């Protein structure tokens, strides 16, 4: 048995930029959800969903001990802060876009665990 949740219900994220690269770190609230996110939240998924915006390579680094993932997205800011006419030259909206993705939670992935954010 499984259920679909928005990533924002089980994780939080921070984003930053350097030149034309955007960096997004995603951390699960409950470590039981880490496996499901690890299997589903990939560079390929980001390319599939946001390919028109992500024209370069995407590197994913796993931070298993912290329950997180660091995505480095090259050519993701239309030239970067100094070159782009994009309203979001720093790439701050990437956190919200990624957290809006759906994740399928199986029972063994903590699917029965609450999915509300802490606090």
C-alpha positions in Angstrom: 0.0 0.0 0.0 1.2 3.5 -0.8 0.2 7.1 -0.8 1.3 10.1 -2.7 2.4 13.2 -0.9 4.0 16.5 -1.9 7.7 16.6 -1.1 7.1 19.8 0.9 5.0 17.7 3.3 8.0 15.5 4.2 11.0 17.7 3.5 12.4 21.2 3.5 14.9 22.9 1.2 17.4 25.7 0.8 18.7 27.2 -2.4 21.6 29.3 -3.5 23.6 30.3 -6.5 27.0 30.8 -7.9 27.2 32.2 -11.4 24.9 30.3 -13.7 24.6 27.4 -11.3 21.8 26.9 -8.8 22.3 24.8 -5.7 19.4 23.2 -3.8 19.6 21.1 -0.7 16.6 19.0 0.3 16.3 17.4 3.8 13.6 15.0 4.9 12.0 15.7 8.3 11.6 12.0 9.1 14.6 9.7 8.2 12.1 6.9 7.4 11.2 8.9 4.2 14.8 9.1 3.1 14.7 5.9 1.0 11.6 6.9 -1.0 13.0 10.4 -1.7 16.4 8.8 -2.7 14.8 6.6 -5.2 12.5 9.2 -6.7 14.1 12.6 -6.5 16.8 12.4 -9.1 18.4 14.7 -11.6 16.5 12.9 -14.4 13.2 13.7 -12.7 14.2 17.4 -12.4 15.2 17.4 -16.1 11.9 15.7 -17.0 9.8 18.2 -15.0 11.8 21.4 -15.5 13.8 20.7 -18.7 12.8 24.0 -20.3 14.6 25.8 -17.4 17.4 23.3 -16.7 19.6 23.3 -19.8 22.8 21.9 -18.2 23.9 18.9 -16.2 22.5 18.1 -12.8 24.7 16.6 -10.1 23.1 15.0 -7.0 25.1 14.4 -3.8 23.6 12.3 -1.1 24.0 13.4 2.5 22.6 10.2 4.1 23.7 11.0 7.6 21.8 14.2 7.5 18.8 12.9 5.6 19.5 15.2 2.7 20.4 15.6 -1.0 22.4 18.5 -2.6 21.6 19.2 -6.2 23.9 21.3 -8.3 22.1 22.4 -11.4 24.4 23.9 -14.1 23.0 26.4 -16.6 19.9 26.8 -14.5 19.8 30.6 -14.1 19.7 31.9 -17.7 23.2 33.3 -17.3 23.2 34.1 -13.6 22.5 37.3 -11.6 24.6 39.6 -13.6 23.6 38.4 -17.1 20.0 37.3 -16.8 16.8 39.3 -17.2 15.1 36.5 -15.2 13.1 37.8 -12.2 14.8 35.1 -10.1 18.4 35.4 -11.0 19.5 33.9 -7.7 17.4 30.8 -8.2 15.5 31.1 -4.9 12.3 29.7 -6.5 14.0 26.3 -7.2 13.3 25.2 -3.6 9.5 25.8 -4.0 9.4 24.2 -7.4 11.2 21.0 -6.2 9.2 20.8 -3.0 6.0 20.9 -5.2 6.9 17.5 -6.7 5.0 14.4 -5.7 6.6 11.5 -3.9 5.1 8.0 -3.5 5.5 6.6 0.0 5.3 2.9 0.5 4.5 1.4 4.0 8.2 0.4 4.4 9.2 4.0 3.6 7.4 5.4 6.6 4.2 5.8 4.6 2.2 5.5 7.8 4.3 8.3 9.4 2.7 11.7 9.8 3.6 14.0 6.9 3.1 17.4 8.4 6.1 19.6 8.8 7.5 20.1 12.3 6.9 23.2 14.3 
